[in-house]
Structures are given as structure tokens and as C-alpha cells.
């Protein structure tokens, strides 16, 4: 018993960070809207707060997040028009702070076990979350399994097999996603695949990194991938169901994006009316709903349906956009949090791609984050947004107490397995 206890304590420096990283993917709520993710982040706050100084800009991010939470609180309490819902306030603020805490917790885990194992643990936590919540039965792969399985398979392939294995893993999952009506995610995978293949060309010895050129190239490549996917969808190559839905969206607005995300019209109309936001606990009024519907009508969308009343404004503001959700709930500071993550991740990808060192996971998560920021609800996006920022964070090398590498040392593996370190 004593030896078992000693062995467990010896492995604690790596087991605890792995469990913590996995916990950051679990949004399962235990009580009153408080998630497992947030509880773990709170418990470990004394540990991860100190690790923020080892990464550029991370203390600024956390302070920005705290400021946004305060803004959302005051916005609700000082609103003379809208009803304040305490339960809604707790849910919205807890979810937002869960993302902020997840960034710090994942950075600490990255210090302890390295980037690859942090991602692997997070992916396993994502699968645990699906098991706890049951997933979305409408399309289990598209809405529940695609992201955690992709992260797990690609991270394992890159860690143990290198670039070629990583490319093969991304290609295989792109095929699976395409066959399961996951249109946007298939495009993201293809873009990550192309960038991974391009990095095989190598970099001339002594050549300077050129992130701006990478950004321009990636933008053009992304546009090409979008047009390719759109053509395949409209031609029915990816299935008749996808073809019919895509054609209907094109007929409605002339674009797959505006046709598929008419909530953009609601976001714009509401923010023009009140650019400082509505508060984290404020309930929408009938006037707010009318303003949102007017904005959606301008995109040739008929908003007089149950979706708008029930999903978007049935007891909360939900505009199917991280940027819109955070701006409406936490004001301009909330929007700044989303923009901070996007800009930081894009710059990290540009730098690593120019050096031929970008992992497919980082590229994929960055593209996914850009999409989610504009077109996905905050509730379903905040965990991967926290992961991409923790993965993209640039270390201040002289402040790292532990070597922060993608591949953990033999000593880490020895602690994890209980065996002697390999030479």
C-alpha cells in the first residue's frame, strides 16, 4: 500500500496535468450551470495563474476576460428596460469564465507535459464529454465526434509518426467528414492538409521567416478550397441531401455563407441599435426580437418561425456567432476577447508555417476558430478556442520553469509509466 501510494505521488506531476487538460474539454454541467471545466480551472487557479507570465500576452488575455465579465455584469444590472435573469447570468458568465480559466489551465498542462500530450488529453476529455451528454443524435459525427476524434488521431499520428502520418490522418478524416454531411469541417481539413503537404517542401537554410507572405497565400488557398467545396456540393458529389440544402441557401441569398447563417443579419441589427451590448443576464424584449428579425429579413430570410423565437431569443440572446454572442452579452470587451484569440492564433500559424513547423492540429484549430467566431454559438466553441490559444501561445523562454516542447522528455514518459527513463 505504501509503495502504491509513493508510485502515485511520483506520477502526480504528469497525471494531474493530463487529467486537467482532459477536464478542459468537458462542458458537462454539475450544478446551476457550472461546468466540470470551470470547477477544475477554479481549483487549479493558484497553480496556473503563475504560469501565465511564461507566455506572451496571456496575462493581458486573462485581464481582458475579467474586464469583459464585469462589463457583462454591469450591463445587465444597470439596464432599465430588460428583465434580469439571475439563472441566465450565472450560466452565461460561468461559461465565459470557463474559457478564460481553460486557457490558463491548458497552458500549465502544456508546461508540464508538452503540447502534443496536452492535445491528446484534451481530445480524450472531449470524448468523455460526448459520453456524458449523449452527443447530438441528428448527426453524431458532425456535431459531436468529429472534433475530439480528429484531434486525437491527428495528434497521435504527428507525435508518433511524424509529418507523413499526420498528413495521412488528416486526409482520412477529411473523407469521413465529407461522407457524413460535415461540409465546413471537410473544407477546414482540406486546408490543413494542403498546408501540411506544402510544408514538406522544406525551407532554405538561413532563409528569413515571412509570415505576411504565408497569410496572403493561406487566404488565397482558403478561397480556393471554399470554391472547390461549393462546386462539389452543388454538383451533388458530396451527397444529394447536401446538394439540396446548399442549392436552397444559394437560391435564397446568392451565397452559401449568408444563406446558411442568416443570424448575421440579426447580430448586425442588434449591435447597431446598442453597440455597448445587452448584458450577460438580460432577457430580450419583443422590440429586440423585432429588430433582429428585420436584420434577417434583409438577407432574404423569413424570420417568422419557431427557430428565431425559441432558439435565438427564447430566454436569451443567441445569434449563432461567438463574436456576436460575446458582444451582445459582454459588450465590446467581450468582442475583444474573441478577436484577441483569432489574431493571436493566425499570427502563430503564419510564423510556424513560414518556418515549416506548424502542426496540422494548430492549423485546423485556427481555421475552425475563425469560422466559429463568425458562425458558431459560443457554447459549442469556447473549449476549442481555449485550446487553440493555449497551443498558439508563444513562450518567454527565460521564464519557463519546465522545458515546453511538443515532445515530452523520456523522464516524463518514465513518470507516466512508472518505469526507468530511457536513454
Legacy VTK file of the C-alpha trace (Angstrom):
# vtk DataFile Version 3.0
C-alpha trace
ASCII
DATASET POLYDATA
POINTS 423 float
0.000 0.000 0.000
2.808 2.384 0.888
4.660 1.635 -2.333
1.500 2.146 -4.376
0.949 5.495 -2.689
4.540 6.535 -3.354
4.237 5.497 -7.007
1.069 7.534 -7.375
2.726 10.597 -5.833
5.700 10.183 -8.151
3.424 10.224 -11.179
1.288 13.121 -9.925
3.402 15.813 -11.697
2.230 14.414 -15.043
-1.021 12.634 -14.238
-2.666 15.713 -12.724
-1.876 17.983 -15.728
-3.175 15.304 -18.098
-6.425 14.988 -16.153
-6.705 18.781 -16.006
-6.222 19.090 -19.775
-8.869 16.437 -20.353
-11.218 18.247 -17.992
-10.991 21.426 -20.061
-12.926 19.653 -22.822
-15.790 18.637 -20.519
-18.599 21.163 -20.587
-20.958 18.811 -18.712
-22.711 20.862 -16.048
-22.729 19.577 -12.497
-24.916 22.230 -10.831
-26.519 25.568 -11.604
-24.865 25.980 -14.976
-21.347 25.438 -13.595
-19.348 23.057 -15.780
-16.703 20.488 -14.903
-14.284 22.613 -16.920
-14.857 25.675 -14.748
-14.628 23.764 -11.464
-11.246 22.283 -12.392
-9.969 25.677 -13.552
-11.019 27.255 -10.243
-9.385 24.535 -8.149
-6.137 24.801 -10.101
-6.137 28.615 -10.328
-3.338 29.020 -7.730
-1.163 26.849 -9.972
-1.938 28.133 -13.455
-2.052 31.849 -12.645
1.704 31.771 -12.078
2.296 30.076 -15.433
0.711 32.936 -17.394
3.865 35.034 -17.178
5.755 32.391 -19.136
3.705 33.088 -22.300
3.467 36.318 -24.234
0.188 38.162 -23.915
-1.570 35.633 -21.718
-1.848 37.870 -18.664
-3.370 40.533 -20.901
-5.870 37.985 -22.179
-6.980 36.955 -18.692
-7.326 40.578 -17.567
-9.334 41.316 -20.709
-11.588 38.364 -19.898
-12.148 39.524 -16.323
-12.932 43.018 -17.581
-15.464 41.615 -20.057
-17.178 39.607 -17.310
-17.504 42.772 -15.217
-18.875 44.661 -18.238
-21.478 41.955 -18.815
-22.489 42.100 -15.156
-22.911 45.863 -15.086
-24.678 45.823 -18.449
-27.399 43.610 -17.011
-27.722 45.225 -13.595
-27.888 48.769 -14.973
-30.317 48.006 -17.808
-33.561 49.922 -17.087
-35.546 48.215 -19.862
-34.844 44.473 -19.860
-35.620 41.895 -17.197
-32.615 40.492 -15.337
-32.424 36.697 -15.024
-30.083 35.521 -12.258
-30.004 31.943 -13.584
-29.159 33.122 -17.104
-26.469 35.413 -15.714
-24.826 32.522 -13.858
-24.857 30.272 -16.935
-23.513 32.874 -19.367
-20.853 34.254 -17.039
-19.755 30.790 -15.890
-19.357 29.614 -19.481
-17.341 32.688 -20.393
-15.065 32.384 -17.362
-14.681 28.666 -18.107
-12.997 29.597 -21.382
-10.693 32.084 -19.682
-9.789 29.565 -16.982
-9.332 26.802 -19.548
-6.644 28.827 -21.321
-4.651 29.172 -18.099
-5.146 25.527 -17.119
-4.104 24.257 -20.548
-1.012 26.476 -20.533
0.015 24.954 -17.199
-0.614 21.457 -18.585
1.443 22.338 -21.666
4.350 23.344 -19.442
4.189 20.049 -17.592
3.611 17.509 -20.372
4.216 19.267 -23.679
1.878 20.404 -26.451
1.201 17.010 -28.023
0.124 15.302 -24.820
-1.935 18.341 -23.857
-3.912 17.992 -27.109
-4.241 14.218 -26.733
-5.573 14.555 -23.201
-7.985 17.302 -24.297
-9.287 15.086 -27.108
-9.926 12.226 -24.681
-11.787 14.665 -22.451
-13.901 15.646 -25.451
-14.907 12.020 -25.966
-15.748 11.739 -22.265
-17.961 14.800 -22.652
-19.813 13.136 -25.528
-20.342 10.045 -23.379
-21.692 12.173 -20.518
-24.012 14.303 -22.642
-25.034 11.664 -25.170
-23.974 13.752 -28.143
-26.253 15.058 -30.877
-28.196 12.142 -32.411
-29.132 14.154 -35.507
-25.597 13.642 -36.847
-23.316 12.212 -34.185
-20.145 12.579 -36.234
-20.779 16.123 -37.452
-21.981 17.655 -34.197
-20.236 15.588 -31.513
-17.449 13.206 -32.505
-15.641 14.887 -35.389
-13.537 17.348 -33.396
-12.353 15.151 -30.482
-11.629 12.171 -32.753
-9.795 14.371 -35.252
-7.663 15.953 -32.523
-6.860 12.572 -31.008
-5.996 10.784 -34.253
-4.025 13.646 -35.817
-2.102 14.465 -32.625
-1.163 10.805 -32.100
-0.161 10.460 -35.749
2.025 13.566 -35.635
3.587 12.651 -32.304
4.461 9.052 -33.092
4.606 9.019 -36.903
5.756 12.461 -37.977
4.553 14.648 -40.824
3.635 11.855 -43.277
1.473 10.058 -40.726
-0.130 13.375 -39.807
-0.987 14.059 -43.463
-2.466 10.580 -43.901
-4.595 11.013 -40.770
-5.965 14.381 -41.903
-6.747 13.022 -45.378
-8.610 10.008 -43.974
-10.713 12.115 -41.632
-11.496 14.584 -44.436
-13.017 11.704 -46.412
-15.054 10.566 -43.402
-16.322 14.097 -42.783
-17.240 14.589 -46.424
-19.316 11.408 -46.364
-21.095 12.489 -43.164
-22.506 15.816 -44.383
-19.898 17.853 -42.494
-19.374 20.470 -45.171
-17.449 23.199 -43.395
-15.286 20.819 -41.357
-14.305 18.971 -44.538
-13.120 22.264 -46.015
-11.091 23.020 -42.887
-9.436 19.612 -43.051
-8.572 20.050 -46.727
-6.989 23.416 -45.999
-4.948 21.956 -43.129
-3.964 19.049 -45.391
-2.720 21.342 -48.151
-0.665 23.419 -45.736
0.832 20.283 -44.179
1.791 18.947 -47.621
3.262 22.310 -48.630
5.470 22.300 -45.541
7.146 19.147 -46.863
8.937 21.333 -49.412
11.294 22.430 -46.675
12.870 25.803 -46.036
16.097 27.130 -47.437
18.895 27.232 -44.900
19.182 30.718 -43.446
16.030 31.984 -45.170
14.090 34.530 -43.126
10.590 33.765 -41.921
7.922 35.609 -43.933
4.614 35.413 -42.052
2.905 38.064 -44.208
3.519 36.052 -47.360
2.107 32.995 -45.595
-1.040 34.907 -44.599
-1.654 36.019 -48.172
-1.021 32.528 -49.511
-3.227 30.892 -46.893
-6.026 33.347 -47.654
-5.905 32.553 -51.365
-5.708 28.850 -50.613
-8.706 29.098 -48.291
-10.703 30.846 -51.011
-9.778 28.113 -53.480
-10.825 25.374 -51.057
-14.144 27.141 -50.386
-14.907 27.387 -54.097
-13.946 23.733 -54.588
-16.219 22.528 -51.779
-19.041 24.743 -53.036
-18.732 23.287 -56.528
-18.685 19.714 -55.189
-21.763 20.403 -53.058
-23.770 21.973 -55.869
-22.820 19.143 -58.236
-24.009 16.554 -55.727
-20.618 14.886 -55.315
-20.943 15.019 -51.515
-24.490 13.640 -51.451
-27.952 14.647 -52.558
-29.004 15.961 -49.122
-26.046 18.348 -49.006
-26.711 19.367 -52.606
-30.359 20.234 -51.951
-29.607 22.224 -48.797
-26.726 24.095 -50.423
-28.775 24.928 -53.520
-31.598 26.260 -51.339
-29.166 28.500 -49.476
-27.697 29.770 -52.748
-31.165 30.488 -54.149
-32.163 32.424 -51.023
-29.249 34.835 -50.740
-26.801 34.048 -53.530
-24.204 32.775 -51.049
-23.708 29.628 -49.009
-22.461 31.712 -46.080
-25.305 34.217 -45.769
-27.832 31.605 -46.801
-26.590 29.204 -44.149
-26.085 31.835 -41.437
-28.904 34.415 -41.629
-28.265 35.097 -37.932
-25.602 37.530 -39.134
-28.380 39.941 -40.046
-29.756 39.766 -36.512
-26.327 40.347 -34.970
-25.641 43.406 -37.091
-29.060 44.960 -36.452
-28.901 44.433 -32.683
-25.364 45.797 -32.375
-26.127 48.861 -34.472
-29.007 49.551 -32.109
-26.959 49.080 -28.937
-23.197 48.750 -29.609
-22.253 48.572 -25.912
-24.058 45.230 -25.567
-27.080 43.980 -23.653
-25.590 42.255 -20.600
-24.936 38.673 -19.587
-28.220 38.235 -17.713
-30.626 40.368 -19.733
-33.678 38.810 -21.349
-34.524 40.013 -24.871
-37.626 42.151 -25.263
-40.173 41.965 -28.063
-38.535 45.042 -29.566
-35.163 43.264 -29.614
-36.732 40.312 -31.427
-38.356 42.655 -33.954
-35.022 44.410 -34.612
-33.288 41.049 -35.096
-35.988 39.800 -37.474
-35.701 42.979 -39.516
-31.991 42.386 -39.947
-32.560 38.786 -41.000
-35.249 39.792 -43.490
-32.684 41.933 -45.296
-30.834 38.701 -46.149
-33.984 37.326 -47.832
-34.629 35.039 -44.857
-38.123 34.563 -43.479
-37.642 35.021 -39.707
-41.249 34.321 -38.725
-40.622 30.815 -37.485
-40.042 28.921 -34.275
-36.264 28.939 -34.724
-35.974 32.679 -34.143
-38.391 32.829 -31.221
-37.281 29.629 -29.481
-33.590 29.084 -30.230
-32.290 32.602 -30.799
-34.371 34.634 -28.363
-36.199 32.114 -26.230
-34.960 33.391 -22.892
-31.515 34.579 -24.034
-29.575 36.276 -26.839
-28.142 33.666 -29.228
-27.023 34.727 -32.699
-25.004 31.655 -33.696
-21.713 33.559 -33.664
-19.034 33.709 -30.978
-18.272 37.313 -31.863
-21.942 38.249 -31.832
-22.732 36.289 -28.675
-19.856 37.778 -26.702
-20.511 41.295 -27.941
-24.206 41.111 -27.081
-23.555 39.601 -23.641
-20.249 41.199 -22.590
-20.028 44.302 -24.730
-17.000 45.487 -26.725
-14.614 43.826 -24.267
-16.304 40.501 -24.947
-15.827 41.047 -28.666
-12.194 41.976 -27.995
-11.657 38.588 -26.303
-12.805 36.751 -29.438
-10.721 38.989 -31.703
-7.663 38.535 -29.463
-7.855 34.752 -29.824
-8.273 34.930 -33.599
-5.436 37.375 -34.203
-3.063 35.577 -31.839
-3.765 32.175 -33.430
-3.463 33.477 -37.001
-0.124 35.144 -36.271
1.168 31.964 -34.623
0.177 29.873 -37.649
1.765 32.362 -40.043
5.019 32.264 -38.121
5.143 28.466 -37.776
4.161 27.807 -41.384
6.865 30.181 -42.598
9.325 28.106 -40.541
7.736 24.819 -41.764
6.943 23.895 -38.159
3.146 24.264 -37.963
1.267 21.192 -36.836
-1.928 20.223 -38.639
-3.737 20.466 -35.308
-2.750 24.112 -34.865
-3.729 24.983 -38.442
-7.029 23.123 -38.194
-7.950 24.662 -34.836
-7.107 28.145 -36.100
-9.319 27.802 -39.179
-12.061 26.287 -37.020
-11.771 29.203 -34.578
-12.052 31.782 -37.343
-15.206 30.068 -38.585
-16.700 29.657 -35.108
-16.002 33.289 -34.255
-18.297 34.329 -37.083
-20.732 31.448 -37.491
-20.987 29.187 -34.406
-22.541 29.569 -30.924
-20.169 30.376 -28.102
-21.387 27.425 -26.016
-20.202 24.860 -28.556
-16.984 26.710 -29.425
-15.342 28.004 -26.252
-13.392 24.826 -25.451
-11.580 24.600 -28.798
-10.977 28.356 -28.725
-9.248 27.951 -25.360
-7.215 25.059 -26.751
-6.022 26.934 -29.835
-4.873 29.898 -27.760
-3.026 27.633 -25.319
-1.422 25.824 -28.250
-0.506 29.020 -30.108
0.852 30.890 -27.076
4.440 31.999 -27.621
6.657 31.069 -24.659
9.005 33.512 -22.990
11.844 31.031 -22.803
13.714 32.539 -19.888
10.549 32.348 -17.769
9.642 28.733 -18.405
10.288 26.668 -15.269
9.921 23.468 -17.305
11.019 22.837 -20.881
7.973 23.437 -23.055
8.296 21.130 -26.034
5.906 19.319 -28.319
7.545 16.026 -27.407
7.935 15.333 -23.687
11.211 14.053 -22.384
11.959 10.403 -21.524
11.684 11.434 -17.882
8.038 12.398 -18.465
7.281 9.046 -20.071
9.058 7.268 -17.250
6.947 9.075 -14.661
3.777 8.280 -16.578
4.503 4.576 -16.935
6.384 4.079 -13.694
9.427 2.663 -15.477
13.037 3.888 -15.634
13.804 6.770 -18.035
15.153 5.629 -21.398
18.475 6.862 -22.647
LINES 1 424
423 0 1 2 3 4 5 6 7 8 9 10 11 12 13 14 15 16 17 18 19 20 21 22 23 24 25 26 27 28 29 30 31 32 33 34 35 36 37 38 39 40 41 42 43 44 45 46 47 48 49 50 51 52 53 54 55 56 57 58 59 60 61 62 63 64 65 66 67 68 69 70 71 72 73 74 75 76 77 78 79 80 81 82 83 84 85 86 87 88 89 90 91 92 93 94 95 96 97 98 99 100 101 102 103 104 105 106 107 108 109 110 111 112 113 114 115 116 117 118 119 120 121 122 123 124 125 126 127 128 129 130 131 132 133 134 135 136 137 138 139 140 141 142 143 144 145 146 147 148 149 150 151 152 153 154 155 156 157 158 159 160 161 162 163 164 165 166 167 168 169 170 171 172 173 174 175 176 177 178 179 180 181 182 183 184 185 186 187 188 189 190 191 192 193 194 195 196 197 198 199 200 201 202 203 204 205 206 207 208 209 210 211 212 213 214 215 216 217 218 219 220 221 222 223 224 225 226 227 228 229 230 231 232 233 234 235 236 237 238 239 240 241 242 243 244 245 246 247 248 249 250 251 252 253 254 255 256 257 258 259 260 261 262 263 264 265 266 267 268 269 270 271 272 273 274 275 276 277 278 279 280 281 282 283 284 285 286 287 288 289 290 291 292 293 294 295 296 297 298 299 300 301 302 303 304 305 306 307 308 309 310 311 312 313 314 315 316 317 318 319 320 321 322 323 324 325 326 327 328 329 330 331 332 333 334 335 336 337 338 339 340 341 342 343 344 345 346 347 348 349 350 351 352 353 354 355 356 357 358 359 360 361 362 363 364 365 366 367 368 369 370 371 372 373 374 375 376 377 378 379 380 381 382 383 384 385 386 387 388 389 390 391 392 393 394 395 396 397 398 399 400 401 402 403 404 405 406 407 408 409 410 411 412 413 414 415 416 417 418 419 420 421 422
